Amino acid sequence: MIPLSSDVLQRGMLWYSLLNLFCSPVSAMANESRPCPCDIGDRFDYGGLGQEVQVGHIKAYVCKPSASTDKAVIVIHDIFGWQLPNTRYIADMLTTNGYTAICPDFFVGQEAWKPSNDWASFNDWVKTRDAGKIDKEVDVVLKYLKDQCGAKKIGVIGFCWGGAAVQHLMLKNPHLKTGVSLYGVISRFEDKHSLLHPTFFIFGEKDDIIPLEQVTLLEQKLKQNCKVDYEVKIYPGQTHGFVHRKREDINPQDKPYIEEGRKDMINWLNKYL
């Protein structure tokens, strides 16, 4: 067995906690009585309103509103990939609010993580799926949205792995207008806070993956370095993944916060797009 460096071990423990949170037989999530709330197999009852298309060298799920619009949102998936019904549900929700929504395969054909995978392989798996190395794919998607969908104002949202990707894009991509990072792994870009575009950060108070100390530090760094509009909001009692769950009625006490998170996300996009 190859010894792990302290850095690798620390990151491994973080992701191990993430997978335990999502996939343990007795879920640690306050909001979910059923196991695996973000497991691909848990949402087969939702098929999606959009369609899968080829966008350059990658596939993508696209949903368009009935009325023409020049506003679009790129949806960046979590470790469970672009085909997760939970994420497509959010893309469809964006469309019902007047946006063209596209969820590309940012793993570029590589398999998404599955709860049945051997945890020992996770470090190798995630090394080939870097949330900070999606610029080529984003450029292809931007061209598609502009050329094929008539988009002129484009924002981005992302969940967990995708939330970290949103922060990356808000730091460097001049073609995006705004972003919403939902429980993005802060440590991925902890030393970079000079955002180019208005960004909304959503976190759960009880998120075991992202401690409140990290959120507090993020707020401090943004206050010191960020010259554009931003907001960091913590939702009481909520755990990792709470916004992109489809079954709001599992724990009634959490439903208001799930709805509030989604409404806040839409309001932010409406404000800047």
N, C-alpha and C positions, 0 to 999 in steps of 0.2 A: 504494500500500500504506500503510495507516494505521500509524504508529509505535505500539508497545506501551509502556506504562509499565513500569518495572522490576518492580513488584508483579505486574502481569498477566503479564509475561514469565516471572517466576519460577514463578508458578503454572502457566503454560502448559508450561514445561519439566518440571515435576513430572508433569503428566498425560501429556505426551509420553513420558516415561520409563515411565509406567504402561502406556501402550498398546504401546510397544515391548516391554515385558516380557511382555505377554500375547500379542502378535500378530506379532512379527517372525518371518521364515522360519526363522532360527536362534534358538531361544528362549534367553534368558539365565537361565532358571530352573534351579536345580540339581536340582529335583525332577521335572522333566518333560522327557522326550526328544522328545515330540511338540509341534508348535507350537500356539499358541492354547489353553492349558489351560482358559481360562474362556470360550472362544468358544461361543456358543449352538449352532453347528453341530457341535460336537465331542462332544455327548452325546445324540444321537438314540436311542441304544440304551437310554436310561433314560426311561420314560414317566411314572413317578410313581404313587403309590398313592392320592392324594387326588383332589379335584375342584375345578374352577373355579366360583366363586360370585360373585354381585353383592353387595357390601357397601356400602350407601349409594351414593355417587357413584363408587366405584372397584370394580375387579375384584380377586379374591384367590384364591390357591390354598390350600385347606384340607384338612388330613388329621387324622382323629380316631382315637383308639385304640379297640379293641373294647370295652374296659371303660370305664364312665363315669368321668369325672375332673373335678375343679374346678380343674385346673391347665392353663395355656395359655402358649404362647410365640409372640410376634410375631417373624417372621424378616424382616429388612430386607436387601434385595438389594444387589448392587453395581451398577456402571454398566451391566452387561449385562442388567439388568432382572429382573422377577418371574417370567418364563418360563424362565429359565436352568435346565436340568436339574440342574446341580451344586447349585444352591440348593434345589431341590425335593427332591433326595436328602437333604440335611441336614434339611429339614422332616420328611420321612418317618422319618428316624432318630430325631428327637425324639419322634415318635408311637410308635415301637417302645419308647421308654423311658417311655411313659405320659402324654405331653403331647398336648393338642390343639395343633396347629401351624398357623399361618396366615402366608402370605407375600403381603401385599398389593402392588398396583401403586402404589408411591409416586411413580411418574412420572405418575400420573393420566392414562393414555391416551396420553401422549407416547411416542415411540419410544425404546427403549433404544439405547445406543451399539452400533454394529456395527463390527467390524474393517475392513470395506470402506468405511466413511465417510471423507470427506475430512477430514484432520486440521485443515485451516484453519478448519473449522466448529466445532471442539470448544469453544472458549471461549464462543461464542454458545449452543451446545447446553447446556453445564453451567450457564450463568447461569439457565436456566429450571428447573433441577433442584437446588434448594438443600437440602442435608441438614439444615439448621437451620429449614426451613419445612415440616415435615410434621405439625404438631400437629393440624390439622383432620382429616387422614386417620387419625391415631392415635386421636383421640377416637371416630371412626366405628367403627374396628376394635374398640376397647375395648367399646363398646356392643354390638356384634355378639357378641363373645366372652361377655359377661355374659348377654345376653338369649337368644341362640340356642344357646350351648354350655355354659351353666351355669358359666362360669369365675369363680372368686373370687380366685385367685392368678395373677397374670400377670407374666411376665418378657419380656425382649426380647434378641435377639441380632442382630448385623449384620456384614456383610463390607465392608471397604474404605469406599466411600461410605456404606454402611449402618453400618459401625463408627463413623464420625463421627456419624451420626444417633443411634446408641445413646448416645454421650457427651452429646449434646444433650438427649436425653430423661432421662438420669440426673441432669442438672443442674436439671430443672424439673418433670417430670411426677410428681405425687403418687400416681397410680393404679397405677404399676408397682412391682413388688417388688424387682426386680434386673435386671442387664443383663450381657451379655458382648459386648465390642467386639473383633472379630477384625481385626487389622491396619487399624484405622480411621485415617484421615488425621489425625494429631495436630494439625497446624498449623491445622486448621479451627476448633478451640476451644482454642488454646494458652494463653489467658489465663483459662480458666474451669475450676476444679478442685474447687469446693465441691459434691461429689456429694450427692444426697439418698438414694441407695440403694446397697447393696453392688454393686460393679462389678468385673468381671474383664477385664483387658486382655491379649490374646494378640498376640505379635509374632514374626516370624522373624528370626533373627540376620543373615541375608544379604538382607534386604529392601532393595532399591535405592530404593524409594519412601519408606520410613520409616527414616532413619538411626538408629543406636543412640544418637547424641547426643540426638536428640529423645526417645527412650524414657527415657533417663537424666533429662532435664529434666522429663519428665512425672512420673516417680517422685518427684523432689525437690519438685515443686509439690504433688503429692498428699499427701506427708508433711507439708507445711507447712499445707495448707488443708483437707484432707478429714477429716471426723469420723465417717465410716461405714467399714465394712470394704471393702477393695479389695485387688487383687493384680495385679501386672504380671509377666508371665512371657515370657521369651525362649526360643525353641526352637532348639537348635543346628543350624546349617547350612540352616535353612529360609528360603524366599523368599516373596514376596508371593503370597497366595492358597492357601497349602499345606493348610489345614484343609478347605476345601470342594471338594477334588478327589475325584472318584468312583473313579478308577482307581489304587488304592493300590499296584498291583504294577509300576508303570512303573520306579521305581527302588527296589529292595528296601531299601536303606539308609535311605530316608526313611519307609518305612511305619511304623516304631515311633513316629515323631514326629507323623505324621498321626493315628494312632490315639490317641496321648497327648493331643493337642490336643482331639480330640473327647471323650475320656473326661473331661478336665479341665472342658470346657464343661458336660457333663452333670452332673458332680459339683457344680459351682458352682450350677447351676439346682436340683438336688436339695436342696442345703443351704438355699437361701433361698425355695424354693417348696414 
